[in-house]
Amino acid sequence: MNEFELIAHLCRGLPTNASTRVGPGDDCAVLDLGVPGRWLLFKTDAVVEGVHFAPETDPRGVGRKALARAFSDVAAMAGTPTHALVTLGTSGARGVTWLEAVYDGLAALARQFEVAVVGGETTRTSGPTFLSVSVLGWVAADRCVLRSGARAGDGLWVTGELGGSLESGRHLGFDPRLSEARWLAETVSVHAMIDLSDGLAGDLQHVLTASGVGAELFAEAIPVSRAARECARAGGKAALAAALADGEDFELLMAVPAAEAVRLRDGWHARFPDVRLSLIGKVTAGRELRVRDRGGTRRLELDGYVHFRQP
Ligand SMILES: [Mg+2]
């Protein structure tokens, strides 16, 4: 059983109630608590020493990343985060100075996005240090974007550049694409969206499965990061493989009707001139994920992404 099958297995049969618009299985839970025109977004996420950050990582970056990951999931629904709770578990081997720096990093990002950190919990653990963050946010009810709405013929678009996030340090310092996502939902008909945490191929597959469709990726259009290219030159995996499989890019992947492609591209370049936006493929009626390159099209074999581990 892989990670995603385990989650699906554990979540089967969990109770929901009448206010639950979307339960487990999307980037955030979506709740209708009776606020006119607004749905609440609810998300929790954790970073663990040795899995999501190395023991020697700058503690400010650790705190920042813990919160930014959850913000990225709010972005994936085109929402706005408002409040966070933070739980810290540590063995006591970390001094107060280290822990203060974690909270400094976290607070700086919260301030940047005007999010209130309104409580949490600290606990002693015999294992590695971890931070668990829960975020509350909201989205206009008619703008909320799920994973499940992709339709055959949609273009597949991705923000930024992919691969090598671990090597470049982007996994610690990225800015969650919150304003970009809201602009997208206000400007074009975003049928489906997800943030890239597990790697393009795996996260695209989540969208395809949720939407009951397939896709064809254009290999040469996939925006490969400089870090991925440098790693490939240094003997690492091929740059395209890194862009497809490396996790923690925290970019946005979305499906938008082909008829809106020109409006999307022109509007994006005017609004976000410094952020790349790439049309990387199309949604197809079959269930397969295929990739097209100069040699033709072939089925894409997915490597299950294993979260960052230190040796
Ligand atoms: Mg996500």
Residues whose N, C-alpha, C, O or C-beta is under 5 A from the ligand:
A	BS01	MG	D27 D73 D195 S197
